[in-house]
Amino acid sequence: MRVFLKVAEAGSFGRAAAGLELSNAVVTRYVALLETHLNTRLLNRTTRSVSLTEAGHTYALGCKAVLDQVDEIEAAISSSSTDPSGTLRLVASASFSLHGLTPLLSAYRDSFPNVKLRLTLLHRPVDLVDEGFDVGIVVPRLVNSGTLINRPLFKVTPVVVAAPVYLATHGTPARPASLAKHTFLAPSSDIHGSTWSFTGPSGVDEDVSLDPAYTVNNSQMLRQAAMSGMGITVLPESHVARDIESGALVRLLPGFAVKHADKEVSLVYPGRRHVSAKTRSFVDFTLAYFRSDAAPTQFQSVVAG
């Protein structure tokens, strides 16, 4: 199309070839292939000049409109590789997002106002590529996509907690085995099974099977249930740090660690050769954010370099 337009503008195969830095034979061949493809003569040829046929004139106008649009698209793509702009599609673990994501996104938007954010919160596994996400802030095991870059942000450590009003009525458990005698509030079975393992101060493991009186697939709901005095539960320390500090919740079994329950939250994105400016800007900004004092204290964990 570009060769055809150049010939039409120049009125000569030779001048078009010189302007395009192609041989006369190549230019002639390209126009001939185009006419064969369309089964229409586009140019009237004489020994002295070249002019457009009626069909050629119509086609030239259409080609110019199409190629102008192509040029605009290519310019936009080229610009987006260096200037962060456009729409960034994010997916994040819902439990973390309710506590630590908004300050990050607000700070990012302040620095990159030309990037629009489209956030989706999920509890389920996600295929980053197939579902059209640019970046994820998730537990890596919940991502099904193939080749991804994984940049750890922080670890989530669970703790056992209950409200003072519950403990005043039912007492405080001294060992993990004592939890079986209490009302236990748990995440749904697809998140954690009925057996909980704890490692004591001496390094000895203690397993306890618990039959929860209440299960829910949302950590915020579980936190609210515990704060209302419904029972004892296990929640990420980052979710309840302020509640423990204020006395709204009490940390139980401080000498025991919940085994195999630490979760690493990572920044993941497709490992393509060319990462867009908007994705790169968000990745770099997020990594710096979690290394800095800007992040909420409970999320200022070790971040891979």
C-alpha positions as CSV (number, residue, x, y, z in Angstrom):
1,M,0.0,0.0,0.0
2,R,2.8,2.4,0.9
3,V,4.6,1.7,-2.4
4,F,1.4,2.1,-4.4
5,L,0.7,5.5,-2.7
6,K,4.3,6.6,-3.4
7,V,3.9,5.8,-7.1
8,A,0.5,7.6,-7.2
9,E,2.0,10.7,-5.6
10,A,5.2,10.7,-7.7
11,G,3.4,9.9,-10.9
12,S,6.4,7.7,-11.8
13,F,7.7,4.3,-10.9
14,G,11.3,5.6,-11.1
15,R,10.8,8.6,-8.8
16,A,8.8,6.4,-6.4
17,A,11.6,3.8,-6.4
18,A,14.2,6.5,-5.7
19,G,12.2,8.0,-2.9
20,L,11.7,4.6,-1.2
21,E,15.3,3.5,-1.9
22,L,14.0,0.5,-3.8
23,S,14.7,-0.8,-7.2
24,N,12.4,-0.1,-10.1
25,A,11.7,-3.8,-10.4
26,V,10.6,-4.2,-6.8
27,V,8.3,-1.2,-7.0
28,T,6.8,-2.4,-10.3
29,R,6.4,-5.9,-8.8
30,Y,4.7,-4.6,-5.6
31,V,2.1,-2.7,-7.6
32,A,1.5,-5.6,-9.9
33,L,0.9,-8.0,-7.0
34,L,-1.5,-5.5,-5.5
35,E,-3.5,-5.3,-8.7
36,T,-3.5,-9.1,-9.0
37,H,-4.7,-9.4,-5.4
38,L,-7.6,-6.9,-6.1
39,N,-8.2,-8.1,-9.6
40,T,-8.4,-4.5,-10.6
41,R,-6.1,-2.1,-12.6
42,L,-5.1,0.7,-10.2
43,L,-2.7,2.7,-12.5
44,N,-2.8,3.8,-16.1
45,R,0.7,3.4,-17.5
46,T,2.2,5.2,-20.5
47,T,5.8,5.6,-21.5
48,R,5.8,9.1,-20.0
49,S,3.5,9.0,-17.0
50,V,1.5,7.1,-14.5
51,S,-2.0,8.1,-13.4
52,L,-4.7,6.6,-11.2
53,T,-7.7,4.8,-12.6
54,E,-11.0,5.5,-11.1
55,A,-10.7,2.4,-8.9
56,G,-7.1,3.4,-8.1
57,H,-8.2,6.8,-6.9
58,T,-10.8,5.3,-4.6
59,Y,-8.3,2.7,-3.4
60,A,-5.6,5.4,-2.8
61,L,-8.0,7.4,-0.5
62,G,-8.8,4.2,1.5
63,C,-5.1,3.2,1.7
64,K,-4.1,6.7,3.0
65,A,-6.8,6.5,5.7
66,V,-5.8,3.0,6.8
67,L,-2.0,3.8,6.8
68,D,-2.6,7.1,8.7
69,Q,-4.4,5.0,11.4
70,V,-1.5,2.4,11.4
71,D,1.0,5.3,11.9
72,E,-1.0,6.6,14.8
73,I,-1.2,3.1,16.4
74,E,2.6,2.6,16.0
75,A,3.3,6.0,17.4
76,A,1.2,5.3,20.4
77,I,2.8,1.9,21.0
78,S,6.3,3.4,20.6
79,S,5.4,6.1,23.0
80,S,3.9,3.7,25.5
81,S,7.2,1.8,25.6
82,T,8.9,4.8,27.3
83,D,6.1,6.9,28.7
84,P,3.8,5.2,31.3
85,S,0.2,5.6,30.1
86,G,-2.9,3.7,29.3
87,T,-4.8,1.2,31.4
88,L,-3.0,-1.1,33.8
89,R,-5.0,-4.2,34.7
90,L,-4.2,-5.5,38.2
91,V,-5.3,-8.6,40.1
92,A,-4.7,-9.0,43.8
93,S,-5.4,-11.4,46.7
94,A,-8.6,-10.0,48.3
95,S,-7.4,-10.6,51.9
96,F,-4.2,-8.6,51.5
97,S,-5.9,-5.9,49.4
98,L,-8.4,-4.8,52.1
99,H,-5.5,-3.9,54.4
100,G,-2.5,-2.8,52.4
101,L,-3.2,-2.1,48.7
102,T,-5.0,1.3,48.7
103,P,-2.0,3.3,50.0
104,L,0.2,1.8,47.4
105,L,-2.2,2.5,44.5
106,S,-2.8,6.0,45.7
107,A,0.9,6.8,45.9
108,Y,1.5,5.2,42.4
109,R,-1.3,7.3,40.9
110,D,0.3,10.5,42.4
111,S,3.5,9.6,40.5
112,F,1.9,8.3,37.3
113,P,-1.3,10.2,36.7
114,N,-1.5,9.1,33.1
115,V,-2.0,5.4,34.0
116,K,-5.5,4.3,34.8
117,L,-5.9,1.4,37.2
118,R,-8.3,-1.5,36.8
119,L,-8.2,-3.7,39.9
120,T,-9.8,-7.1,40.4
121,L,-9.8,-8.8,43.8
122,L,-9.9,-12.6,43.8
123,H,-9.9,-15.5,46.2
124,R,-9.4,-18.2,43.5
125,P,-6.5,-19.2,41.3
126,V,-5.9,-17.0,38.3
127,D,-4.3,-17.3,34.9
128,L,-2.7,-13.9,34.5
129,V,-2.2,-14.1,30.7
130,D,-5.5,-15.8,29.7
131,E,-7.5,-13.4,31.8
132,G,-5.8,-10.3,30.5
133,F,-4.0,-9.0,33.6
134,D,-0.8,-7.0,33.4
135,V,0.4,-7.5,37.0
136,G,-0.7,-9.5,40.0
137,I,-0.1,-9.1,43.8
138,V,-0.8,-12.6,44.9
139,V,0.3,-15.8,46.6
140,P,2.4,-17.3,43.7
141,R,0.8,-20.8,44.1
142,L,-2.5,-19.4,43.0
143,V,-1.2,-18.3,39.6
144,N,-1.7,-20.8,36.8
145,S,0.1,-18.9,34.0
146,G,3.3,-20.3,32.4
147,T,6.4,-18.1,32.3
148,L,6.1,-15.3,34.9
149,I,8.5,-13.0,36.7
150,N,8.1,-13.5,40.4
151,R,9.2,-10.7,42.7
152,P,8.6,-11.5,46.4
153,L,7.2,-8.5,48.4
154,F,6.6,-9.8,52.0
155,K,5.6,-12.8,54.0
156,V,2.3,-13.2,55.8
157,T,2.6,-15.0,59.2
158,P,-0.6,-16.3,60.9
159,V,-1.3,-15.8,64.6
160,V,-4.0,-17.2,67.0
161,V,-6.3,-14.5,68.3
162,A,-9.5,-13.9,70.2
163,A,-11.4,-11.0,71.7
164,P,-11.1,-10.2,75.5
165,V,-14.9,-10.7,75.9
166,Y,-14.6,-14.3,74.7
167,L,-11.6,-15.1,76.8
168,A,-13.2,-13.6,79.9
169,T,-16.1,-16.1,79.5
170,H,-14.3,-19.2,78.2
171,G,-10.7,-18.9,79.5
172,T,-7.4,-18.7,77.6
173,P,-5.9,-21.9,76.0
174,A,-2.4,-22.7,77.2
175,R,-1.5,-25.2,74.4
176,P,-2.7,-25.9,70.9
177,A,-4.5,-29.0,72.1
178,S,-6.7,-26.8,74.3
179,L,-8.2,-25.2,71.2
180,A,-10.3,-28.3,70.7
181,K,-12.3,-27.3,73.8
182,H,-13.0,-23.8,72.5
183,T,-15.2,-22.4,69.8
184,F,-13.0,-22.2,66.7
185,L,-13.6,-19.9,63.8
186,A,-11.8,-21.0,60.6
187,P,-11.2,-20.2,57.0
188,S,-13.2,-22.4,54.6
189,S,-12.0,-25.9,53.9
190,D,-10.7,-25.0,50.5
191,I,-8.3,-22.6,52.2
192,H,-7.2,-24.8,55.2
193,G,-8.1,-28.3,56.3
194,S,-9.3,-29.4,59.7
195,T,-5.9,-30.3,61.1
196,W,-3.7,-27.5,62.3
197,S,0.0,-27.9,63.1
198,F,2.0,-25.9,65.6
199,T,5.7,-25.8,66.5
200,G,6.4,-25.2,70.2
201,P,9.3,-23.3,71.9
202,S,11.3,-26.5,72.0
203,G,10.8,-27.2,68.3
204,V,8.4,-30.1,68.9
205,D,5.4,-30.2,66.6
206,E,1.9,-30.5,67.9
207,D,-1.1,-31.3,65.7
208,V,-4.7,-30.7,66.6
209,S,-7.9,-31.5,64.7
210,L,-10.4,-28.8,65.0
211,D,-14.1,-28.8,64.1
212,P,-15.0,-25.1,63.5
213,A,-18.3,-23.7,64.6
214,Y,-18.0,-21.0,61.9
215,T,-16.2,-21.0,58.5
216,V,-15.9,-18.2,55.9
217,N,-13.8,-17.7,52.8
218,N,-13.0,-14.1,53.7
219,S,-10.4,-13.1,56.3
220,Q,-12.1,-9.7,57.0
221,M,-15.3,-11.5,58.0
222,L,-13.3,-13.9,60.1
223,R,-11.6,-11.0,61.9
224,Q,-15.0,-9.3,62.5
225,A,-16.3,-12.6,63.9
226,A,-13.4,-12.9,66.3
227,M,-13.7,-9.2,67.4
228,S,-17.4,-9.8,68.2
229,G,-16.5,-12.5,70.6
230,M,-17.7,-15.5,68.6
231,G,-14.6,-17.6,69.2
232,I,-10.8,-18.1,68.6
233,T,-9.4,-17.9,65.1
234,V,-6.1,-17.8,63.1
235,L,-5.5,-14.8,61.0
236,P,-2.5,-13.1,59.2
237,E,-0.6,-11.0,61.7
238,S,-0.6,-8.1,59.3
239,H,-4.5,-8.1,59.4
240,V,-4.7,-7.9,63.1
241,A,-1.6,-6.0,64.2
242,R,-3.5,-2.9,65.0
243,D,-6.3,-4.8,66.7
244,I,-3.7,-6.5,69.0
245,E,-2.0,-3.2,69.7
246,S,-5.4,-1.5,70.6
247,G,-6.5,-4.5,72.8
248,A,-9.5,-5.3,70.5
249,L,-7.9,-8.7,70.0
250,V,-5.5,-10.8,72.2
251,R,-2.7,-12.9,70.7
252,L,-2.9,-16.4,72.0
253,L,-0.2,-19.2,72.2
254,P,2.6,-16.7,71.7
255,G,5.2,-19.5,72.1
256,F,3.8,-21.5,69.3
257,A,4.1,-20.9,65.6
258,V,1.4,-22.1,63.1
259,K,3.3,-24.6,60.9
260,H,3.3,-24.5,57.1
261,A,1.0,-21.5,57.1
262,D,3.3,-18.7,56.2
263,K,2.4,-17.2,52.8
264,E,4.6,-15.2,50.5
265,V,2.9,-12.4,48.6
266,S,4.6,-11.6,45.4
267,L,4.5,-9.3,42.5
268,V,4.0,-11.3,39.3
269,Y,3.9,-10.3,35.7
270,P,4.3,-12.1,32.3
271,G,7.9,-12.7,31.4
272,R,7.7,-11.1,27.9
273,R,10.7,-9.8,26.2
274,H,9.2,-6.3,26.0
275,V,7.5,-5.1,29.1
276,S,5.3,-2.0,28.7
277,A,6.3,1.2,30.4
278,K,3.1,1.1,32.5
279,T,3.9,-2.4,33.8
280,R,7.6,-1.6,34.4
281,S,6.7,1.6,36.2
282,F,4.3,-0.2,38.5
283,V,6.8,-3.1,39.2
284,D,9.6,-0.7,40.0
285,F,7.4,1.6,42.1
286,T,5.9,-1.3,44.1
287,L,9.2,-2.9,44.9
288,A,10.6,0.5,46.1
289,Y,7.4,1.1,48.1
290,F,7.6,-2.1,50.1
291,R,11.3,-1.4,50.8
292,S,10.5,2.1,52.1
293,D,8.9,3.5,55.2
294,A,5.9,4.5,53.1
295,A,4.4,1.0,53.3
296,P,2.3,0.1,56.4
297,T,4.6,-1.3,59.1
298,Q,3.0,-4.7,59.0
299,F,3.9,-5.1,55.3
300,Q,7.5,-3.8,55.5
301,S,9.0,-7.3,55.2
302,V,12.0,-8.6,53.3
303,V,11.7,-7.8,49.6
304,A,13.9,-9.6,47.1
305,G,16.3,-7.3,45.3
